[in-house]
Structures are given as C-alpha cells and as structure tokens.
C-alpha cells in the first residue's frame, strides 16, 4: 500500500508493507509488519531534516 499521509499506522494487515511517498511519488519511508500486524521495521529514505543524527540514507529503525 502507498500513502501520502504524514504518519504510517503502527498496526496494519499482517505481513504487509506500507510506503509513504511524497507528492512526486518518491518513497520517503517504508514500514514492515509482522504476522500479528505490528510494525517491526522502518526504512527511511531521508535524513528527517537532521543530517547529524542520520548521516546515512537510507537508514533503518527497528
């Protein structure tokens, strides 16, 4: 599923993936869900406007 919403849901369909995209269709964030539908991993394709804390792009949050 793709969304332009600012926040991706914490829970979703089990074993699914949601991509947050910008208005140009570029992926900003991808969230993975486990077999219970809980978020388990995010991959961010920006530095969130904070290059000192996130110098590597893309980067992962679990």
C-alpha positions in Angstrom: 0.0 0.0 0.0 1.2 3.5 -0.7 0.2 6.6 1.2 1.0 10.3 1.3 -0.2 10.6 5.0 2.4 12.1 7.3 2.2 9.1 9.7 2.1 5.4 8.7 -0.1 3.3 11.0 1.5 1.3 13.9 -0.6 -1.7 13.0 -1.8 -2.9 9.7 -2.6 -6.1 7.8 -0.3 -9.0 8.9 2.9 -9.4 6.9 2.3 -6.3 4.9 4.3 -3.3 3.8 3.3 0.4 3.6 5.2 3.0 1.7 4.9 6.7 2.5 5.5 8.8 -0.7 5.9 12.5 -1.4 3.8 14.4 -4.0 6.3 13.5 -6.7 5.9 9.8 -6.0 9.3 9.3 -4.3 9.4 6.9 -1.3 10.0 8.7 2.0 9.5 5.7 4.3 8.7 2.0 4.1 7.2 0.2 7.1 7.1 -3.6 7.5 4.6 -5.5 9.7 4.9 -8.9 11.4 2.5 -11.8 11.4 0.4 -10.1 14.0 0.2 -6.8 12.0 2.5 -4.9 14.3 5.2 -2.6 12.9 8.6 -4.2 13.2 10.9 -2.2 10.9 11.0 1.2 9.2 13.4 2.2 6.4 13.7 5.9 6.0 14.8 7.3 2.7 15.5 10.8 4.1 17.5 12.2 7.0 14.3 13.7 8.6 15.9 17.1 8.2 18.6 16.1 10.7 21.8 15.1 8.9 23.9 15.0 12.1 21.7 12.3 13.6 21.0 10.4 10.3 24.0 10.9 8.1 23.4 7.6 6.3 20.4 7.5 3.9 18.6 5.2 3.6 18.7 4.0 7.3 16.7 1.5 9.3 14.7 1.8 12.6 13.5 -1.4 14.4 
